Amino acid sequence: MSRIALAALAALGLASVAMAQGMPKPTTIVDRPNATGGEKLYVEHCVMCHGPNGMGTGLLARRVQPALLEQRDNLAAAYVIMAARRGIGNMPQIPRGEVSDAELKQIADYLAAGPHGAAK
């Protein structure tokens, strides 16, 4: 099972606990049915960790503000690609078998064009 699939399953488990404790549910593609291109790919592959209730958001908040990647206005597409392929901090490397170069470029271009209102 891929790391992204495992992270998604972990996020679902965390979501159940979060909802039981009165916290909002995590973002999924169901919540953003009009998402296309890089936004859709971001929601499919990244939001489970980098969204409002994701595991990566809390750790990222220790280093940068805002921690939500979709709200940032200082991300270069090349940086997003490098961070995803090499891994950074607690974020593991994302191999081409999980997210293709073309998909990653769309995600990176989407984030570099931020901030995005959908993140709120």
Phi, psi and omega in degrees: 000138184290159178298324180293318178296318178296319178296322179296317178296319177297318179297322178296319177297317177295325179297320179297316178295315182299314181294324178295333180266008177085010179275155179293153180284154180290159179285137173226174180297335176298326180285341182229064186296340180269002180294137177224170173053228183297325178296314180298316179295322177299314180295319181292321189250339192237328190296336180299332175254324188260005177274184185304326182248014185280159182297322182287337183296316182296317179291320180295327181296339178288337184252324186221152175230137352287151182285330181293120185301325181290343179266353182284147177242013184234027179261125173270140181304318180298324179293317179300315180297313180298314182297319181291318183284324182267338189084153181205131182058232179274356180280126179285165173296140176254108183286159181299335178290340179263320178223116183292165176301319180294318178294316180297322177298319178296318178297313181298317179296321177299311181293322180294336179275002185292178005283158183242134180296336182296340183285345184280000000 
